Amino acid sequence: MTDPIFFRSRGPLALAAIGELTGAVVPEDKAGNTVVGAAPLDIAGPSDVTFYEDADYAEQLSVSDAGACFVTEKLASSVPAHIVRLVTAKPYAAFVRTARALFADDLRPLSIVGTRGIDPEASVHEDARLEDGVIVDPGAVIGPDAEIGAGTIVCANVVIGPNVRIGRDCSIGPGASITHALLGDRVIVHAGVRIGQDGFGYIPGKGHLKVPQLGRVIIQDDVEIGAGTTVDRGGGRDTTIGEGTKIDNLVQVAHNVSIGRHCIIAGHVGLSGSVTLGDGVMLGGKVGVADHRKIGDRAQLIALSGVMHDVPAGARWGGAPARPLREFFREQVALQRLSGKGGKDEGDKSGK
């Protein structure tokens, strides 16, 4: 069996070009050296660039076969002589910028079968309007009066509903569905995402009376939405996601939710109806937010937090129910003391 190649480099890339891209200091006599890949210390080869910014990985560095290494000035002397030192204040950030340049084609979902234009096995309604340069894979369905901007990729088996608007240079991953929605430019929607379906609205009682969901989903520029995530359309007002926000896999965004700009939302987060997130909010994995709660700008919630109250701007909360982190950690220490462990190893019976 041959070893498949999933990621094809745009290299080789000269170290001089990497220096211009990242601001790293490159030895003059090594400026013409090239790399084609980017890899961690322990698996990097002579044609790869790597990074080193934590002395805990000194052993991996000492045996690394990397061709070049981003490193801080403080740690530069630790780099073996056979590895070219690329000195920078932020090695990992420089490494990421270089990897993005080498593997630019892998930053968003692409056509599964290398389609150019509209595949004959796609179903595009005659009243849909697609700009030049749109790619549509086999099995995709695009409804009437939908509009899609140039450079957008619609992967296999995607469903785009009537009147949906999708901007330029977007990627819609395999099997995603988008209805009742307006998307900006450079939006990335990964495989299996569901956008614009009914919100969960009922009046409880015999038969549970369903509430019509008459809002839309508005997604601004440069948003990325992870695989399997669901974004319900609004019930009365719109569900909105602000520019630059990044959402992980398997997140639930309920109806009427308003997410600010440049937020980070980790996997398995659940946002109940009419939740409001300010700009720059960060939510750890499995955070749950009760309906109608407001989370202020730049607030952070650690993993597994259960938010029952509004969170002030800039706050860091944790726990269930969530409260300020210092309070949460004090309670954890108090519980340990009450349990008799007192922070000591359970096997320590001496009390010392």
C-alpha positions as CSV (number, residue, x, y, z in Angstrom):
1,M,0.0,0.0,0.0
2,T,1.4,3.4,-1.0
3,D,1.6,6.2,1.6
4,P,-1.1,8.7,0.6
5,I,-0.2,12.4,0.5
6,F,-3.0,14.5,2.0
7,F,-1.2,17.8,2.3
8,R,0.8,19.2,-0.7
9,S,3.3,21.9,0.0
10,R,3.6,25.0,-2.1
11,G,7.3,25.0,-1.3
12,P,10.2,25.0,-1.5
13,L,10.4,28.3,0.4
14,A,13.7,30.0,1.0
15,L,14.7,31.0,4.5
16,A,15.1,34.6,3.3
17,A,11.5,34.7,2.2
18,I,10.5,33.2,5.6
19,G,12.4,35.9,7.3
20,E,10.5,38.6,5.4
21,L,7.2,36.8,6.1
22,T,7.7,36.4,9.9
23,G,10.3,39.0,10.8
24,A,12.7,36.3,12.1
25,V,16.4,36.9,11.9
26,V,18.0,34.6,9.3
27,P,21.8,33.9,9.2
28,E,23.1,35.6,6.0
29,D,25.0,32.5,4.9
30,K,21.8,30.4,5.2
31,A,19.3,32.7,3.5
32,G,19.3,30.6,0.4
33,N,18.4,27.4,2.2
34,T,14.9,26.1,1.6
35,V,12.2,24.1,3.4
36,V,9.1,22.4,2.0
37,G,7.4,21.3,5.2
38,A,6.5,22.4,8.8
39,A,6.5,19.9,11.6
40,P,7.0,19.5,15.4
41,L,10.5,18.9,16.8
42,D,10.3,15.2,17.2
43,I,9.2,14.4,13.6
44,A,10.7,17.2,11.6
45,G,13.1,16.2,8.9
46,P,15.9,18.1,7.1
47,S,13.4,19.7,4.7
48,D,11.1,20.9,7.5
49,V,11.0,24.0,9.7
50,T,10.1,23.6,13.3
51,F,10.0,25.8,16.5
52,Y,11.4,25.7,20.0
53,E,10.2,28.1,22.8
54,D,10.0,25.9,25.9
55,A,13.0,24.4,27.6
56,D,10.9,21.4,28.6
57,Y,11.4,20.2,25.1
58,A,15.2,20.4,25.1
59,E,15.7,16.7,24.7
60,Q,13.5,16.6,21.6
61,L,15.5,19.5,20.2
62,S,18.8,17.8,20.9
63,V,17.9,14.9,18.6
64,S,15.8,16.7,16.0
65,D,16.6,16.4,12.3
66,A,14.9,19.7,11.4
67,G,16.4,21.9,8.7
68,A,15.5,25.2,10.5
69,C,14.0,26.2,13.8
70,F,12.3,29.3,15.0
71,V,13.7,30.1,18.5
72,T,13.9,32.9,20.9
73,E,17.2,34.7,21.4
74,K,17.4,33.4,24.9
75,L,17.2,29.8,23.8
76,A,19.1,30.1,20.5
77,S,22.3,28.7,21.9
78,S,20.5,25.4,22.6
79,V,19.8,24.7,18.9
80,P,22.2,22.1,17.5
81,A,24.7,23.3,14.9
82,H,23.0,21.3,12.0
83,I,19.7,23.2,12.5
84,V,19.5,26.8,11.1
85,R,18.4,29.2,13.9
86,L,15.6,31.6,13.0
87,V,15.5,34.0,15.9
88,T,12.2,35.6,16.8
89,A,10.3,36.8,19.9
90,K,7.4,34.5,19.1
91,P,8.6,31.2,17.6
92,Y,5.2,29.4,17.5
93,A,3.5,32.4,15.8
94,A,6.3,32.5,13.2
95,F,6.0,28.7,12.7
96,V,2.2,29.0,12.1
97,R,2.6,31.9,9.5
98,T,5.2,29.8,7.7
99,A,3.0,26.7,7.7
100,R,0.1,28.8,6.4
101,A,2.3,29.9,3.5
102,L,3.4,26.4,2.7
103,F,0.0,24.8,3.0
104,A,-2.4,27.6,2.0
105,D,-4.7,25.2,0.2
106,D,-5.4,23.3,3.4
107,L,-6.8,26.3,5.4
108,R,-10.4,25.7,4.1
109,P,-12.5,22.9,2.6
110,L,-11.8,22.4,-1.1
111,S,-13.5,20.6,-3.9
112,I,-13.5,16.9,-3.1
113,V,-13.1,15.9,-6.8
114,G,-11.1,18.9,-8.1
115,T,-14.1,20.4,-9.8
116,R,-13.6,23.5,-11.9
117,G,-16.8,25.5,-12.3
118,I,-20.2,23.8,-11.8
119,D,-20.2,20.0,-12.0
120,P,-22.9,18.6,-14.3
121,E,-24.1,16.4,-11.4
122,A,-24.9,19.4,-9.2
123,S,-28.4,20.8,-9.2
124,V,-28.4,24.6,-9.6
125,H,-31.8,26.2,-10.0
126,E,-32.1,28.3,-13.1
127,D,-33.0,31.4,-11.0
128,A,-29.9,31.1,-8.8
129,R,-27.2,33.7,-9.4
130,L,-23.5,32.5,-9.2
131,E,-20.7,34.9,-10.0
132,D,-17.8,33.7,-12.2
133,G,-15.3,31.5,-10.4
134,V,-17.8,29.7,-8.1
135,I,-17.0,26.0,-7.8
136,V,-19.9,23.5,-7.2
137,D,-19.2,19.8,-6.5
138,P,-21.4,16.8,-7.5
139,G,-24.5,16.3,-5.5
140,A,-24.8,19.9,-4.4
141,V,-28.3,21.5,-4.6
142,I,-28.7,25.3,-4.9
143,G,-32.2,26.7,-4.7
144,P,-34.0,29.5,-6.5
145,D,-32.8,33.1,-6.1
146,A,-29.8,32.0,-4.1
147,E,-26.7,34.2,-4.7
148,I,-23.1,33.1,-4.3
149,G,-20.0,35.2,-4.8
150,A,-16.8,34.7,-6.8
151,G,-14.2,32.3,-5.4
152,T,-16.6,30.4,-3.2
153,I,-16.4,26.6,-3.1
154,V,-19.6,24.6,-2.6
155,C,-18.5,21.0,-1.8
156,A,-20.3,17.7,-2.5
157,N,-23.9,17.2,-1.3
158,V,-24.3,20.7,0.2
159,V,-27.8,22.1,0.2
160,I,-28.3,25.8,-0.1
161,G,-31.9,27.0,0.2
162,P,-33.9,29.6,-1.7
163,N,-32.8,33.3,-1.4
164,V,-29.7,32.4,0.7
165,R,-26.8,34.9,0.1
166,I,-23.2,33.7,0.4
167,G,-20.3,36.1,-0.2
168,R,-17.0,35.8,-1.9
169,D,-14.1,33.4,-1.2
170,C,-16.2,31.2,1.2
171,S,-16.0,27.5,1.6
172,I,-19.0,25.3,2.3
173,G,-17.9,21.8,3.4
174,P,-19.4,18.5,2.3
175,G,-22.9,17.8,3.4
176,A,-23.6,21.2,5.0
177,S,-27.0,22.8,4.7
178,I,-27.7,26.5,4.7
179,T,-31.2,28.0,4.7
180,H,-32.7,31.4,5.7
181,A,-29.2,32.9,6.0
182,L,-26.9,35.6,4.8
183,L,-23.2,35.0,4.9
184,G,-20.4,37.5,4.4
185,D,-17.0,37.1,2.6
186,R,-14.4,34.4,3.5
187,V,-16.7,32.4,5.7
188,I,-15.7,28.8,6.3
189,V,-18.4,26.3,7.0
190,H,-17.0,22.8,7.7
191,A,-18.6,19.4,6.9
192,G,-22.1,18.6,8.2
193,V,-22.8,22.1,9.6
194,R,-26.5,23.0,9.8
195,I,-27.4,26.7,9.4
196,G,-30.9,28.3,9.4
197,Q,-33.1,25.4,10.5
198,D,-36.0,26.0,13.0
199,G,-35.2,27.3,16.4
200,F,-36.6,25.3,19.3
201,G,-39.7,27.2,20.3
202,Y,-42.9,25.8,21.8
203,I,-45.6,26.9,24.2
204,P,-45.8,24.0,26.6
205,G,-49.1,22.3,27.1
206,K,-51.2,19.5,25.5
207,G,-49.6,19.0,22.1
208,H,-46.9,21.8,22.7
209,L,-47.8,24.6,20.4
210,K,-45.0,25.3,18.0
211,V,-43.9,29.0,17.6
212,P,-43.2,30.0,14.0
213,Q,-39.4,30.8,13.6
214,L,-39.5,33.8,11.3
215,G,-36.0,35.2,11.8
216,R,-32.8,34.7,9.8
217,V,-29.1,33.8,10.4
218,I,-26.6,36.6,9.7
219,I,-23.0,35.6,9.6
220,Q,-20.4,38.3,9.0
221,D,-17.0,38.2,7.3
222,D,-14.2,35.8,8.3
223,V,-16.3,33.6,10.5
224,E,-15.3,29.9,10.8
225,I,-17.8,27.2,11.9
226,G,-16.6,23.7,12.9
227,A,-18.0,20.4,11.7
228,G,-21.4,19.3,13.0
229,T,-22.3,22.7,14.5
230,T,-25.9,23.9,14.4
231,V,-27.0,27.5,14.1
232,D,-30.7,28.0,14.4
233,R,-32.5,30.8,12.7
234,G,-34.2,33.5,14.8
235,G,-37.7,33.2,16.2
236,G,-38.6,36.8,15.8
237,R,-35.3,38.6,15.4
238,D,-32.2,37.3,13.7
239,T,-29.5,35.0,15.0
240,T,-26.2,36.8,14.4
241,I,-22.5,35.9,14.4
242,G,-20.0,38.7,14.3
243,E,-16.9,39.0,12.1
244,G,-13.8,37.0,12.8
245,T,-15.5,34.7,15.3
246,K,-14.3,31.1,15.3
247,I,-16.6,28.2,16.4
248,D,-15.4,24.7,17.1
249,N,-17.1,21.4,16.2
250,L,-20.4,20.3,17.7
251,V,-21.6,23.6,19.1
252,Q,-25.3,24.5,19.4
253,V,-26.3,28.1,18.7
254,A,-30.0,28.5,19.4
255,H,-32.5,31.0,18.0
256,N,-32.0,34.8,18.5
257,V,-28.5,34.3,19.8
258,S,-26.2,37.3,19.2
259,I,-22.4,36.5,19.1
260,G,-20.0,39.4,18.9
261,R,-16.9,39.9,16.9
262,H,-13.7,37.8,17.2
263,C,-15.1,35.4,19.8
264,I,-13.6,31.9,20.4
265,I,-16.2,29.1,21.1
266,A,-14.8,25.6,21.9
267,G,-16.5,22.2,21.2
268,H,-19.8,21.1,22.8
269,V,-20.7,24.6,23.9
270,G,-24.5,25.2,24.1
271,L,-25.9,28.7,23.8
272,S,-29.6,28.8,24.7
273,G,-32.1,31.1,23.0
274,S,-31.5,34.9,23.0
275,V,-28.1,34.6,24.6
276,T,-25.8,37.7,23.9
277,L,-22.0,37.4,23.7
278,G,-20.0,40.6,23.5
279,D,-16.8,41.0,21.4
280,G,-13.8,38.9,22.1
281,V,-15.6,36.4,24.4
282,M,-13.9,33.0,25.0
283,L,-15.9,29.9,26.0
284,G,-14.2,26.7,26.9
285,G,-15.4,23.2,26.0
286,K,-18.9,22.2,27.1
287,V,-19.9,25.6,28.5
288,G,-23.6,25.9,28.8
289,V,-25.4,29.3,28.9
290,A,-29.0,29.7,30.0
291,D,-31.4,31.6,27.8
292,H,-31.4,35.4,27.8
293,R,-28.1,35.6,29.6
294,K,-25.5,38.3,28.6
295,I,-21.8,37.8,28.5
296,G,-19.8,41.0,28.4
297,D,-16.9,41.9,26.1
298,R,-13.7,39.8,26.5
299,A,-15.2,37.7,29.3
300,Q,-13.8,34.1,29.6
301,L,-15.6,31.0,30.8
302,I,-13.5,27.9,31.6
303,A,-14.6,24.4,30.4
304,L,-17.7,22.8,31.9
305,S,-19.1,26.1,33.2
306,G,-22.8,26.5,33.6
307,V,-23.8,30.1,33.2
308,M,-27.0,31.1,35.0
309,H,-26.4,34.8,35.4
310,D,-25.1,37.7,33.3
311,V,-21.2,37.8,33.2
312,P,-19.5,41.2,33.4
313,A,-17.1,42.4,30.7
314,G,-13.6,41.2,31.2
315,A,-14.6,38.7,33.9
316,R,-13.2,35.1,34.2
317,W,-15.7,32.7,35.6
318,G,-15.9,29.0,36.1
319,G,-18.0,26.2,37.8
320,A,-21.7,25.3,37.7
321,P,-23.3,27.5,38.4
322,A,-20.6,29.8,37.1
323,R,-19.0,32.4,39.4
324,P,-15.8,34.4,39.5
325,L,-12.7,32.1,39.2
326,R,-11.2,33.2,42.5
327,E,-14.4,32.3,44.3
328,F,-14.7,29.1,42.4
329,F,-11.1,28.0,43.2
330,R,-11.6,29.0,46.9
331,E,-14.6,26.7,47.1
332,Q,-12.7,23.8,45.5
333,V,-10.0,24.2,48.2
334,A,-12.5,24.4,50.9
335,L,-14.2,21.2,49.7
336,Q,-10.9,19.4,49.7
337,R,-10.3,20.4,53.3
338,L,-13.8,19.4,54.3
339,S,-13.3,16.0,52.7
340,G,-10.1,15.5,54.8
341,K,-7.8,15.4,51.8
342,G,-6.5,18.9,52.3
343,G,-4.7,18.8,49.0
344,K,-2.5,15.9,50.2
345,D,-2.0,12.6,48.5
346,E,-4.8,10.2,49.5
347,G,-2.1,7.6,50.4
348,D,-0.3,10.0,52.8
349,K,-1.5,9.0,56.3
350,S,1.2,10.6,58.3
351,G,-0.3,14.1,58.3
352,K,3.1,15.6,57.6
